[in-house]
Structures are given as structure tokens and as C-alpha cells.
């Protein structure tokens, strides 16, 4: 477990700012699954995934700011994740 944590931690020079004492910067791939190369068709996104009450937030590169912020509240949630 300690080895996995060590591998997940971001190096000090990779950390964009000083975080509170009880926070850790970790590599994004260590805490989530990243899928690249494909996007959801706009029509399908509107019909199936927009404004769903439950599901996994879907973020695209356009939802990640240059200032390292992630905009999760884009209205898109994936509720059939096992099909992806």
C-alpha cells in the first residue's frame, strides 16, 4: 500500500501551489480512469447523458482550465459506465 501511495504522489516540483497540511497532490491517473482518443457524439450526449440526476461526471479537455481547475458541473453524467 505504501508503494502504491509513493507512486501516486506528485513530485514537489509538479505541485502548482502550496496545499493545506492534510492534502496531497497525486497523479490524476492514480485516482481515476482516463480515456483518451474518443469523445461522445454530441447528439448522443444530449439525448442520454445531459442533465442526468445520477452518474459519473464526464469531463472533457474543454472542462480543464489552464489554471489547473476542473469544471465538473457541465451537466453531463455517465449512468451506464459498464458499457464504455
C-alpha positions as CSV (number, residue, x, y, z in Angstrom):
1,X,0.0,0.0,0.0
2,X,2.8,2.4,0.8
3,X,4.5,1.7,-2.5
4,X,1.2,2.5,-4.4
5,X,0.9,5.8,-2.5
6,X,4.5,6.7,-3.2
7,X,3.9,6.0,-7.0
8,X,0.7,8.1,-6.9
9,X,2.3,11.2,-5.3
10,X,3.2,14.1,-7.5
11,X,6.7,15.3,-7.2
12,X,7.2,18.6,-5.3
13,X,8.2,20.5,-8.5
14,X,5.0,19.2,-10.2
15,X,2.7,20.8,-7.5
16,X,1.2,24.1,-8.8
17,X,0.8,25.7,-5.3
18,X,1.2,25.0,-1.6
19,X,-1.7,22.9,-0.3
20,X,-3.1,22.7,3.2
21,X,-1.2,20.3,5.5
22,X,-3.7,17.5,5.2
23,X,-3.8,17.5,1.4
24,X,-1.7,15.5,-1.0
25,X,-1.1,16.1,-4.7
26,X,-1.4,12.9,-6.6
27,X,-1.2,12.0,-10.3
28,X,-4.6,12.1,-12.0
29,X,-4.2,8.5,-13.3
30,X,-3.8,7.2,-9.8
31,X,-7.2,8.3,-8.6
32,X,-9.3,8.0,-11.8
33,X,-9.5,6.2,-15.1
34,X,-8.6,8.3,-18.1
35,X,-9.9,7.5,-21.5
36,X,-8.4,9.4,-24.4
37,X,-8.9,9.5,-28.2
38,X,-12.7,9.4,-28.3
39,X,-15.5,11.7,-27.4
40,X,-19.2,11.3,-27.0
41,X,-21.2,12.2,-30.1
42,X,-23.0,15.5,-29.4
43,X,-26.4,14.1,-30.3
44,X,-26.0,11.0,-28.0
45,X,-24.6,13.2,-25.3
46,X,-27.7,15.4,-25.3
47,X,-30.1,12.5,-25.5
48,X,-28.6,10.1,-23.0
49,X,-26.2,11.9,-20.7
50,X,-27.1,15.6,-20.3
51,X,-28.9,16.6,-17.1
52,X,-29.0,13.1,-15.6
53,X,-29.7,13.1,-11.8
54,X,-27.1,10.4,-11.1
55,X,-23.9,9.0,-12.7
56,X,-20.2,9.6,-13.0
57,X,-19.3,13.1,-14.0
58,X,-17.9,13.3,-17.6
59,X,-15.3,15.9,-18.2
60,X,-13.6,16.7,-21.5
61,X,-10.4,18.6,-22.1
62,X,-12.5,21.8,-22.6
63,X,-13.6,21.4,-18.9
64,X,-10.0,21.7,-17.7
65,X,-8.6,25.2,-17.3
66,X,-5.1,26.4,-17.9
67,X,-5.0,27.4,-14.2
68,X,-5.4,23.7,-13.2
69,X,-9.1,23.9,-12.3
70,X,-11.6,21.3,-13.4
71,X,-15.2,22.3,-14.2
72,X,-17.2,19.3,-13.2
73,X,-20.6,21.0,-13.3
74,X,-21.1,20.8,-17.0
75,X,-24.4,18.9,-16.8
76,X,-23.0,15.6,-18.3
77,X,-23.1,12.4,-16.2
78,X,-22.5,8.8,-17.5
79,X,-25.0,6.5,-15.9
80,X,-24.2,3.3,-17.9
81,X,-20.4,3.2,-17.2
82,X,-20.2,-0.6,-17.7
83,X,-21.0,-0.1,-21.4
84,X,-18.0,2.2,-22.0
